[in-house]
Amino acid sequence: MTGVRNFLLGLLAGVLVVILGTGALVLSASRPTGAAQPAPQQSAPPPASTPPADLRKGETWLQDVDLSSATVVTPDGPFSDVRANGTDVRVTAQGLRVGHLRLEATLPFAAAARQIDGGVELYAAGDGRAGVRRTAGLAGRAVTLRATGTVTAVGGQLVIEPEAVDLGGPDFLDAALSAAARRLVTIRHTVEGLPEGMRLTRVTVSDNGFRATLEGSNVTLAS
């Protein structure tokens, strides 16, 4: 998820566009009365009710900012159905400072596999579980490992904990090497490229990839 930081930096460009009055992006400091409201999401801290008293000349403060995009493409890979919400947002000469930032995005399986590396293949296994496939050397032979497991966010990491592991070999291999095989298909991936103060807080499995929620407080995005 190294492209997440690039997308967040796009927030700065979006805010500046709105300040200049184009209003073309799906970005708003407030919603019109009577406008359709999105489905309820996990609650976030309420925005500051009044502008900060220490606002400097040349700075701009926004109570809250929303940005969404069906697709975001970066050199690190694509993201889909991206939604970001920031509260207590200050635009400064050094960049964007956000009191609380929440980002939701779907990371395709192929993009996640490239980040994890090691010849891993990831896919949806049904019932909210992820599948892991990789070829590794065990007992002097190349063995294709397959596993399905639960996906959670633990300590800011994306964790796939296998519930069932198939070595694709004789039964005696399964018994002798099950512990080693389980380690090879257990994924603990630290999200990369995030601004300081942001971390993975929730992850689920969809047909297309991992639906990730990232949150942070006092986040600074340098331009």
C-alpha positions in Angstrom: 0.0 0.0 0.0 2.9 2.3 -0.8 0.6 4.4 -3.0 -1.6 5.5 -0.1 0.7 8.4 0.8 0.6 9.6 -2.8 -3.1 9.6 -2.7 -3.2 11.5 0.5 -0.9 14.1 -1.0 -3.6 14.5 -3.6 -5.8 15.7 -0.9 -3.6 18.8 -0.7 -4.0 19.5 -4.4 -7.8 19.0 -4.1 -8.1 21.4 -1.2 -6.2 24.0 -3.1 -8.4 23.6 -6.1 -11.5 24.1 -4.0 -10.0 27.2 -2.4 -9.4 28.6 -5.9 -13.1 28.2 -6.6 -13.2 25.5 -9.2 -15.3 23.1 -7.2 -14.9 20.4 -9.8 -13.7 17.6 -7.5 -15.9 15.6 -5.2 -14.6 17.6 -2.3 -16.5 19.7 0.2 -16.1 21.7 3.4 -19.8 21.2 4.1 -22.8 19.5 2.5 -25.9 21.4 1.3 -29.0 21.0 3.4 -31.3 18.3 2.1 -28.5 16.6 0.0 -28.3 12.9 -0.1 -26.2 11.5 2.7 -23.9 8.5 2.3 -24.3 5.3 4.3 -23.2 5.6 8.0 -19.6 4.8 8.6 -17.5 4.3 11.6 -17.7 7.4 13.7 -14.8 9.9 13.8 -14.0 12.7 16.2 -16.3 15.7 15.6 -14.7 18.6 13.7 -13.5 21.6 15.6 -16.5 24.0 15.9 -14.4 27.2 15.5 -11.3 28.1 13.5 -8.0 27.9 15.4 -7.0 31.1 17.2 -3.4 30.8 16.0 -4.1 30.7 12.2 -1.2 32.5 10.5 -1.2 34.8 7.5 -1.4 32.8 4.3 -2.8 29.7 6.0 -6.3 28.3 5.4 -8.4 26.2 7.8 -11.3 23.9 6.8 -13.6 22.4 9.3 -13.9 19.1 7.4 -12.9 17.8 3.9 -14.2 14.8 1.9 -12.6 13.4 -1.1 -13.6 10.3 -3.1 -12.5 8.6 -6.3 -13.6 5.5 -8.1 -10.0 4.7 -9.1 -6.6 6.0 -8.0 -3.5 4.9 -9.9 0.0 5.4 -8.6 3.4 4.0 -9.6 3.0 1.5 -6.7 -0.3 0.2 -8.0 -4.0 0.9 -8.3 -6.7 1.5 -5.7 -10.4 1.5 -6.1 -13.4 3.1 -4.3 -11.2 5.5 -2.4 -12.8 7.7 0.2 -11.0 10.1 2.5 -12.3 12.3 5.3 -10.3 14.9 7.2 -11.4 17.1 10.1 -9.6 20.2 11.5 -7.6 20.7 8.2 -5.0 23.4 7.9 -3.3 24.3 4.7 0.2 25.8 5.4 3.2 26.6 3.3 4.8 23.3 4.5 1.8 21.2 3.4 -1.4 19.9 4.9 -2.0 19.3 8.6 -5.0 17.2 9.5 -6.4 16.8 13.0 -8.0 13.5 12.2 -7.8 11.6 8.9 -9.7 8.5 7.9 -9.1 6.7 4.6 -10.9 3.8 3.0 -9.7 2.0 -0.1 -9.7 -1.3 -1.8 -6.2 -2.7 -2.5 -6.3 -5.3 -5.3 -5.0 -8.8 -4.4 -2.3 -8.6 -7.1 -1.0 -5.2 -5.8 -0.9 -6.6 -2.2 1.0 -9.7 -3.4 3.6 -7.5 -5.1 4.2 -5.6 -1.9 4.5 -8.8 0.2 6.7 -10.4 -2.5 8.1 -13.9 -2.0 6.0 -15.4 -4.9 2.8 -15.0 -2.9 -0.6 -15.2 -4.7 -3.7 -13.9 -2.9 -7.3 -14.3 -3.7 -10.8 -14.3 -2.1 -11.6 -17.7 -0.6 -15.3 -17.0 0.4 -17.0 -16.3 3.7 -14.8 -13.3 4.3 -11.5 -15.3 4.1 -8.4 -14.9 2.0 -6.6 -17.6 0.1 -2.8 -17.7 0.0 -0.8 -19.7 -2.5 3.0 -19.9 -2.8 5.7 -22.4 -3.9 8.5 -23.1 -1.4 11.3 -25.5 -0.7 10.4 -28.1 1.9 12.3 -31.3 2.7 14.4 -30.8 -0.4 11.6 -30.4 -2.9 9.4 -27.6 -4.3 6.0 -27.8 -2.7 3.0 -25.6 -3.6 1.3 -24.5 -0.4 -2.3 -23.4 -0.3 -4.1 -22.0 2.7 -7.2 -20.1 3.6 -7.5 -17.9 6.7 -9.0 -15.0 8.5 -7.8 -11.5 7.7 -7.5 -8.9 10.5 -5.6 -5.7 11.3 -3.3 -6.3 14.3 -0.9 -3.7 15.6 -1.2 -1.7 12.3 -0.4 -4.8 10.2 -2.4 -6.7 7.7 -2.5 -10.3 9.1 -3.6 -13.4 7.4 -3.8 -16.3 9.9 -4.2 -19.7 8.1 -7.0 -22.0 9.3 -6.3 -24.8 6.8 -3.1 -25.5 5.0 -2.6 -27.9 2.1 0.9 -28.9 1.1 -0.3 -30.7 -2.0 1.7 -33.8 -1.1 1.5 -37.2 0.8 0.0 -37.3 4.2 3.3 -37.9 5.9 4.6 -34.6 4.5 1.6 -32.8 6.0 2.3 -34.2 9.5 6.0 -33.6 9.4 6.1 -30.1 7.9 2.8 -28.6 8.9 4.4 -26.1 11.3 6.9 -24.9 8.7 4.2 -24.7 6.1 1.9 -22.7 8.3 4.7 -20.2 8.9 5.2 -19.8 5.1 1.6 -19.0 4.5 1.1 -16.7 7.5 1.1 -13.1 6.3 2.1 -10.2 8.6 2.5 -7.2 6.4 3.2 -3.7 7.6 1.5 -1.1 5.5 4.1 1.0 3.7 4.3 4.6 2.6 2.0 6.0 5.2 2.5 9.5 6.7 3.5 9.5 10.4 0.5 9.1 12.6 -1.6 6.9 10.3 -2.1 3.1 10.6 -4.3 0.3 9.4 -7.2 -0.1 11.8 -9.5 -2.5 9.9 -9.4 -4.8 6.9 -11.9 -7.1 5.2 -11.9 -9.3 2.1 -13.9 -8.4 -1.0 -14.1 -10.1 -4.3 -11.6 -7.7 -5.7 -9.1 -7.2 -2.9 -8.6 -6.0 0.6 -10.9 -3.3 1.9 -8.7 -1.3 4.2 -9.4 1.4 6.7 -6.6 3.7 7.8 -6.9 6.3 10.5 -4.6 8.8 12.1 -4.5 12.0 14.3 -2.3 15.0 13.8 -1.2 13.9 10.4 1.1 16.1 8.3 1.3 15.7 4.5 4.2 17.6 3.0 3.9 18.8 -0.5 
